[in-house]
């Protein structure tokens, strides 16, 4: 039976008077890109530190490839990590620093390091202290990817990168996934998650409010229609897959899950002035989850009732 890349059950972390993570249940499968979303303070960094054994849980369990993160260097050698706040020793040249990291990783070939640096446009002869934020981020990316780890844990990975390098980085993520490696990516940049992730999770106040695969999210589209004359809900009927209806006189808004055929047939019974159907937007979904009132769900069972 294939082990999960990451499996957390009831994962909780208390920081004295406040709770950073509250009974989080989460499973990340091997070979997928898993987007982990939430604003500052939501619990993303706490989750990452628990995955990496930089913190220990107050309660609950977490396993990485079936073992406790505290199991030692054997597991750590399978992980590549890019922190959200990257601190580098500025006294060395970039090539020297990456060579040191390569030796720590058991001897990564110099050609591998040079190839990654070339793809990202990173000058190995520069002093680290002279680098811009974007170029320092490139050093971190090379260090995370160089040993072709089974699990990449990436925290705000494109911070400071220009758009062209961002696209190169996203291609590297897809290549890692295609090679069977797992990518756990925390990001504020929703469109890059949308471009690469197989599944996304949204965390709020230390709890998961949504876990979904991108293909399911992309089925749900928002529509807006204007009729020549006001239409009532009774006249419209109940087209299959339609939800979140807002009817105001001659204007109708809502969402449709899957095919739009039933919706179009229902609309065709009336005189339609205009019809607009929008592709799903992860940013809109993210904002909707954060604007929703009430406590966030926390368990897999509760999450089954959250889109």
ZABA-583136 format. One record per residue (C-alpha): residue in one letter; x, y, z. Coordinates in steps of 0.02 Angstrom, whole numbers. Example, Ala and Ser with C-alpha at 12.3 -4.5 7.8 and 13.67 -1.06 7.14 Angstrom:
! residues 2
+--------+--------+--------+--------+
| residu |      X |      Y |      Z |
+--------+--------+--------+--------+
|      a |    615 |   -225 |    390 |
|      s |    684 |    -53 |    357 |
+--------+--------+--------+--------+
This chain:
! residues 307
+--------+--------+--------+--------+
| residu |      X |      Y |      Z |
+--------+--------+--------+--------+
|      x |      0 |      0 |      0 |
|      x |     69 |    170 |    -50 |
|      x |    113 |    284 |     95 |
|      x |     46 |    460 |    100 |
|      x |    177 |    595 |     76 |
|      x |    103 |    691 |    224 |
|      x |    -34 |    632 |    341 |
|      x |    -94 |    735 |    489 |
|      x |   -231 |    685 |    612 |
|      x |   -295 |    805 |    745 |
|      x |   -136 |    907 |    727 |
|      x |   -134 |   1045 |    858 |
|      x |     -3 |   1173 |    909 |
|      x |    -28 |   1292 |   1054 |
|      x |     79 |   1446 |   1082 |
|      x |     40 |   1488 |   1262 |
|      x |   -113 |   1600 |   1255 |
|      x |   -155 |   1567 |   1074 |
|      x |   -177 |   1417 |    961 |
|      x |    -78 |   1411 |    799 |
|      x |   -158 |   1252 |    734 |
|      x |   -321 |   1174 |    789 |
|      x |   -352 |    987 |    761 |
|      x |   -300 |    989 |    579 |
|      x |   -334 |    833 |    475 |
|      x |   -240 |    833 |    309 |
|      x |   -176 |    707 |    183 |
|      x |    -54 |    746 |     42 |
|      x |    -30 |    606 |    -84 |
|      x |    135 |    560 |   -162 |
|      x |    163 |    636 |   -334 |
|      x |     45 |    783 |   -317 |
|      x |     65 |    971 |   -305 |
|      x |    -32 |   1025 |   -151 |
|      x |    -70 |   1210 |   -133 |
|      x |    -86 |   1270 |     47 |
|      x |   -171 |   1440 |     56 |
|      x |   -209 |   1566 |    191 |
|      x |   -159 |   1741 |    248 |
|      x |    -28 |   1780 |    379 |
|      x |    -72 |   1703 |    546 |
|      x |   -186 |   1568 |    474 |
|      x |    -72 |   1424 |    522 |
|      x |     26 |   1393 |    362 |
|      x |    201 |   1419 |    434 |
|      x |    157 |   1319 |    591 |
|      x |    103 |   1173 |    481 |
|      x |    264 |   1181 |    380 |
|      x |    371 |   1185 |    538 |
|      x |    281 |   1033 |    605 |
|      x |    310 |    941 |    440 |
|      x |    496 |    980 |    453 |
|      x |    511 |    943 |    641 |
|      x |    558 |   1124 |    674 |
|      x |    412 |   1120 |    797 |
|      x |    332 |    978 |    894 |
|      x |    142 |    961 |    904 |
|      x |     46 |    996 |   1063 |
|      x |    -77 |    859 |   1014 |
|      x |   -117 |    748 |    866 |
|      x |      1 |    662 |    747 |
|      x |     92 |    698 |    585 |
|      x |    184 |    575 |    474 |
|      x |    293 |    609 |    323 |
|      x |    311 |    457 |    208 |
|      x |    239 |    356 |    351 |
|      x |    365 |    406 |    485 |
|      x |    374 |    536 |    623 |
|      x |    463 |    696 |    563 |
|      x |    574 |    678 |    717 |
|      x |    643 |    513 |    651 |
|      x |    809 |    591 |    598 |
|      x |    920 |    628 |    447 |
|      x |    856 |    483 |    342 |
|      x |    691 |    572 |    318 |
|      x |    766 |    746 |    306 |
|      x |    874 |    691 |    160 |
|      x |    713 |    659 |     62 |
|      x |    649 |    837 |     87 |
|      x |    694 |   1000 |      0 |
|      x |    640 |   1158 |     93 |
|      x |    626 |   1338 |     39 |
|      x |    582 |   1448 |    189 |
|      x |    471 |   1601 |    176 |
|      x |    607 |   1709 |    254 |
|      x |    772 |   1653 |    180 |
|      x |    932 |   1693 |    277 |
|      x |   1097 |   1664 |    188 |
|      x |   1279 |   1685 |    239 |
|      x |   1335 |   1836 |    138 |
|      x |   1523 |   1807 |    154 |
|      x |   1536 |   1682 |     10 |
|      x |   1511 |   1677 |   -176 |
|      x |   1349 |   1598 |   -232 |
|      x |   1438 |   1449 |   -309 |
|      x |   1536 |   1418 |   -149 |
|      x |   1380 |   1423 |    -41 |
|      x |   1283 |   1307 |   -156 |
|      x |   1435 |   1191 |   -163 |
|      x |   1430 |   1181 |     26 |
|      x |   1244 |   1138 |     22 |
|      x |   1280 |   1008 |   -113 |
|      x |   1409 |    922 |     -3 |
|      x |   1287 |    922 |    143 |
|      x |   1164 |    834 |     27 |
|      x |   1287 |    693 |     -3 |
|      x |   1375 |    760 |   -156 |
|      x |   1256 |    836 |   -283 |
|      x |   1347 |    847 |   -451 |
|      x |   1412 |   1020 |   -492 |
|      x |   1331 |   1006 |   -663 |
|      x |   1160 |    989 |   -581 |
|      x |   1187 |   1148 |   -480 |
|      x |   1252 |   1241 |   -632 |
|      x |   1103 |   1187 |   -737 |
|      x |    977 |   1248 |   -609 |
|      x |   1070 |   1412 |   -588 |
|      x |   1074 |   1437 |   -776 |
|      x |    887 |   1406 |   -793 |
|      x |    851 |   1536 |   -660 |
|      x |    978 |   1663 |   -723 |
|      x |   1081 |   1653 |   -563 |
|      x |   1264 |   1709 |   -573 |
|      x |   1368 |   1586 |   -470 |
|      x |   1515 |   1706 |   -462 |
|      x |   1422 |   1844 |   -367 |
|      x |   1446 |   1878 |   -181 |
|      x |   1292 |   1827 |    -86 |
|      x |   1290 |   1992 |      9 |
|      x |   1275 |   2088 |   -155 |
|      x |   1120 |   1995 |   -215 |
|      x |    948 |   2070 |   -231 |
|      x |    801 |   1988 |   -143 |
|      x |    751 |   1901 |   -305 |
|      x |    924 |   1830 |   -334 |
|      x |    936 |   1769 |   -154 |
|      x |    771 |   1681 |   -184 |
|      x |    849 |   1594 |   -333 |
|      x |    987 |   1529 |   -220 |
|      x |    854 |   1457 |   -105 |
|      x |    764 |   1375 |   -250 |
|      x |    923 |   1293 |   -314 |
|      x |    963 |   1231 |   -139 |
|      x |    789 |   1156 |   -121 |
|      x |    784 |   1071 |   -291 |
|      x |    967 |   1019 |   -314 |
|      x |    958 |    844 |   -236 |
|      x |    793 |    798 |   -322 |
|      x |    702 |    766 |   -157 |
|      x |    548 |    658 |   -140 |
|      x |    457 |    803 |    -54 |
|      x |    477 |    988 |    -90 |
|      x |    409 |   1104 |     45 |
|      x |    401 |   1279 |    -28 |
|      x |    346 |   1430 |     74 |
|      x |    306 |   1583 |    -33 |
|      x |    428 |   1520 |   -166 |
|      x |    412 |   1660 |   -296 |
|      x |    436 |   1805 |   -176 |
|      x |    545 |   1935 |   -263 |
|      x |    556 |   1843 |   -429 |
|      x |    519 |   1933 |   -592 |
|      x |    378 |   1863 |   -701 |
|      x |    493 |   1771 |   -822 |
|      x |    585 |   1681 |   -681 |
|      x |    418 |   1643 |   -598 |
|      x |    367 |   1547 |   -753 |
|      x |    532 |   1452 |   -753 |
|      x |    504 |   1407 |   -571 |
|      x |    327 |   1346 |   -605 |
|      x |    394 |   1237 |   -746 |
|      x |    517 |   1162 |   -622 |
|      x |    373 |   1122 |   -503 |
|      x |    277 |   1035 |   -642 |
|      x |    432 |    937 |   -692 |
|      x |    455 |    879 |   -512 |
|      x |    274 |    822 |   -506 |
|      x |    291 |    732 |   -673 |
|      x |    443 |    640 |   -604 |
|      x |    335 |    573 |   -462 |
|      x |    393 |    693 |   -326 |
|      x |    276 |    783 |   -207 |
|      x |    265 |    972 |   -191 |
|      x |    186 |   1056 |    -40 |
|      x |    174 |   1240 |    -87 |
|      x |    114 |   1380 |     26 |
|      x |     82 |   1541 |    -68 |
|      x |    -11 |   1707 |    -70 |
|      x |      0 |   1710 |   -261 |
|      x |   -159 |   1618 |   -306 |
|      x |   -135 |   1613 |   -494 |
|      x |     29 |   1516 |   -477 |
|      x |    -59 |   1389 |   -366 |
|      x |   -198 |   1380 |   -495 |
|      x |    -69 |   1347 |   -632 |
|      x |     20 |   1204 |   -543 |
|      x |    -82 |   1125 |   -402 |
|      x |   -177 |    963 |   -415 |
|      x |   -269 |   1002 |   -253 |
|      x |   -285 |   1155 |   -142 |
|      x |   -322 |   1179 |     42 |
|      x |   -375 |   1340 |    126 |
|      x |   -331 |   1364 |    309 |
|      x |   -416 |   1492 |    421 |
|      x |   -376 |   1526 |    603 |
|      x |   -281 |   1363 |    616 |
|      x |   -420 |   1257 |    539 |
|      x |   -450 |   1191 |    364 |
|      x |   -602 |   1269 |    282 |
|      x |   -585 |   1184 |    113 |
|      x |   -490 |   1045 |     25 |
|      x |   -528 |   1015 |   -158 |
|      x |   -447 |    957 |   -319 |
|      x |   -430 |   1089 |   -454 |
|      x |   -533 |    990 |   -579 |
|      x |   -683 |    997 |   -462 |
|      x |   -661 |   1183 |   -432 |
|      x |   -647 |   1215 |   -618 |
|      x |   -817 |   1134 |   -647 |
|      x |   -906 |   1274 |   -554 |
|      x |   -930 |   1430 |   -658 |
|      x |  -1016 |   1592 |   -617 |
|      x |  -1147 |   1662 |   -737 |
|      x |  -1247 |   1821 |   -757 |
|      x |  -1398 |   1841 |   -871 |
|      x |  -1506 |   1991 |   -912 |
|      x |  -1684 |   1963 |   -975 |
|      x |  -1791 |   2081 |  -1077 |
|      x |  -1923 |   2075 |   -939 |
|      x |  -1922 |   2027 |   -754 |
|      x |  -1926 |   1840 |   -720 |
|      x |  -1979 |   1751 |   -560 |
|      x |  -1891 |   1602 |   -481 |
|      x |  -2045 |   1495 |   -516 |
|      x |  -2039 |   1538 |   -700 |
|      x |  -1855 |   1495 |   -708 |
|      x |  -1876 |   1323 |   -628 |
|      x |  -1730 |   1223 |   -558 |
|      x |  -1598 |   1191 |   -693 |
|      x |  -1477 |   1050 |   -649 |
|      x |  -1314 |   1106 |   -567 |
|      x |  -1370 |   1285 |   -535 |
|      x |  -1343 |   1359 |   -361 |
|      x |  -1316 |   1524 |   -268 |
|      x |  -1455 |   1608 |   -368 |
|      x |  -1480 |   1794 |   -348 |
|      x |  -1631 |   1858 |   -445 |
|      x |  -1665 |   2043 |   -453 |
|      x |  -1798 |   2095 |   -577 |
|      x |  -1729 |   2058 |   -749 |
|      x |  -1554 |   2010 |   -691 |
|      x |  -1503 |   1837 |   -631 |
|      x |  -1336 |   1783 |   -557 |
|      x |  -1276 |   1616 |   -493 |
|      x |  -1159 |   1469 |   -516 |
|      x |  -1172 |   1313 |   -622 |
|      x |  -1082 |   1151 |   -583 |
|      x |  -1035 |   1054 |   -741 |
|      x |  -1126 |   1067 |   -906 |
|      x |  -1230 |   1222 |   -942 |
|      x |  -1356 |   1136 |  -1057 |
|      x |  -1500 |   1131 |   -931 |
|      x |  -1468 |   1312 |   -884 |
|      x |  -1469 |   1370 |  -1065 |
|      x |  -1633 |   1277 |  -1100 |
|      x |  -1714 |   1357 |   -947 |
|      x |  -1655 |   1529 |   -999 |
|      x |  -1715 |   1503 |  -1178 |
|      x |  -1896 |   1503 |  -1119 |
|      x |  -1875 |   1690 |  -1092 |
|      x |  -1804 |   1832 |  -1197 |
|      x |  -1619 |   1845 |  -1154 |
|      x |  -1532 |   2012 |  -1182 |
|      x |  -1359 |   1956 |  -1125 |
|      x |  -1273 |   1803 |  -1050 |
|      x |  -1100 |   1793 |   -973 |
|      x |  -1018 |   1635 |   -905 |
|      x |   -852 |   1657 |   -814 |
|      x |   -718 |   1526 |   -786 |
|      x |   -688 |   1484 |   -602 |
|      x |   -569 |   1595 |   -506 |
|      x |   -470 |   1530 |   -358 |
|      x |   -448 |   1705 |   -288 |
|      x |   -637 |   1732 |   -283 |
|      x |   -660 |   1566 |   -194 |
|      x |   -522 |   1608 |    -71 |
|      x |   -599 |   1776 |    -28 |
|      x |   -773 |   1700 |    -12 |
|      x |   -708 |   1574 |    115 |
|      x |   -628 |   1713 |    217 |
|      x |   -780 |   1826 |    212 |
|      x |   -897 |   1687 |    269 |
|      x |   -951 |   1710 |    451 |
|      x |   -943 |   1579 |    587 |
|      x |   -812 |   1453 |    644 |
|      x |   -713 |   1358 |    515 |
|      x |   -734 |   1169 |    500 |
|      x |   -588 |   1063 |    556 |
|      x |   -613 |    879 |    513 |
|      x |   -621 |    779 |    353 |
|      x |   -803 |    737 |    393 |
|      x |   -849 |    920 |    412 |
|      x |   -751 |    965 |    255 |
|      x |   -859 |    849 |    151 |
|      x |   -996 |    980 |    171 |
|      x |   -887 |   1127 |    118 |
|      x |   -858 |   1170 |    -63 |
+--------+--------+--------+--------+
